[in-house]
């Protein structure tokens, strides 16, 4: 099984290429991404975090929202903003507050080849934006307003009512 690529590897800052065909190799990549993400206790993973330069990302924040396997995702509408804390599997032990849109509509293709338009908000919206920015070669560390140590992260989460 592959390891998650860590910063400063330049694959993380290089925009990915559009997927032109959904084949067995891509389906295997989606399956592997999910397995790695869950093993690492992640909630999102972009293909370039595994060294693959294709516009593929997955997001799973909870059972209610379900798994999003996004091929060629694009945000087509965004409204409102909020600041909250983020981390990233490619940046172990780095956390910080980042401003993101509250609500987005994202268009993508699923593993079956169907075009999907999803209107999402809150935490799910934040995670999707983070993963889509990975595909664009953008890093959450470039957007950090205030960096937090692991201890400060715990304090922040307690103060803001996270479990």
N, C-alpha and C positions, 0 to 999 in steps of 0.2 A: 504494500500500500504506500502511496506517495505521502510525502511530508508537506505541510503547509509552508509555502515560501515566505520568508521573513524579509522585512525591510533591512538593508537598502537594495535588495535585488531589483534591477531595473525593469524586470518583467512587470512589476507592480505599478510602474509609472509610464508604461507604454500602452496606448489605447489598443483594445482588442479588435479583431476582425469580425465582420458580420458573418453569421452562419448562413450558408447557402443550401445545405442539405441536411436533413435529419436522417442519419443512418445508424447502424448498430453501434459504431464507435461513439457517437454522441450519446446514445442511450446508456451505454456503459459508463461514460463520463458522468452523466447525471446521477446514476446509481452510486458511483464511487464518491462523488461530491457529498451526497446525502450521508453515506456511511462515515466519511471522514468528519463532516460537520458535527454529527451527533456524537461521535467518539470524543471529539474535542470540546463538547458542551457548547458548541456554537449555535447561532440562530440564523446565520447567513454565510454564504460562501460564493465567491466569484471564481470562474474557471482559471483566471490568471493567477490566483493564489495557489494553484496547483501546477503552474507553468504552462497552461494551455491558453493560447492567444485567440480565444473565440468568445463572442458575446453571449455567455451563458452564466446565469446566476441562480442560486436557490435560496429560499427564505422559509424558515419554519419558526414562528415565534410561540405558537401554542396550538393545541388540538382544535380549538374553535375556528381559528383562521385557516388551518390546514397548511399543506406544503405548496409553495409556489415554485415551479420549475420554469424559469423565464429564459427563453431563447430570443435574442435580439430585442431586449426590453428598451422601451423609450417612454419617458415621462411626457405626457401630452397636455397635462393641466396640473397646476399647483396653486395652492392658496394658503394664506396664513403662515405664520412662523412661530416656532418655539425653540427654546434652548434647553437641552438636556444632555446627560452624560452618555458617552460612547466609549467603546473599546474595539479591538480588532485582533483576530487570530494571527495576523501578520505582524502585529506590534505587541508582543507579550508585555504585560505590566505597564502599558501606557494607556492612560485614560484621560478624558477631558470633556469639557462641555462644548457642544457644537450646535449651531443654529441650523435648523432644517424646516422644510415646509410641513405644516400640520396635515394637510390633505393633498393627495395626488391622484391622478388617473394615469395608470401605466398600461401601455399596450405591449404585448409580447406574443410569441408563439409558444404553445405547450409541446410536450414530447410527442403528441399525436399529430402535430402539424396544424392545429387549430389556432386561429388568432383569438386572443383573449384581451378584453379591456377590463381592468380591475380598478375600482374606486376604493382607495384605502386611506386610513387616517391613523393618527396617533403613533404608537410604537411600531406597528407594522409599516407604516409610511416611512418612518425614520430608517428602519432596517433596509427596506427596498432602496431608498435613496443612497444609502451607504454602499450597498452592493453594486448598484448601477454606476456609481462614481468609480468604483474599482475598475469596471469594464472600460471606463473612459480614461484610465490611467491617473485618476485623482485619488488623493489619500485624505483620510479624515484628519490626520495630523496637520494638514495645511489649513484646516478650518477651525482648529481648537481655539476657543476663547480663553479658557482657563484649564491648564493641565493639572491633573490630580494624581497623587501617589496612591498606591493600593490602600493605604490606611485612610486617606482622604476620601477615596471612593466609598469605602464602607460608611464613613460619616455622612457623606452626601446621600447615599441610598437610604440610610436610616432617617435622615431629615426630610426626605421627599417621599417617604412611605413605601419604598420598595420592599418586597419580601426577601 
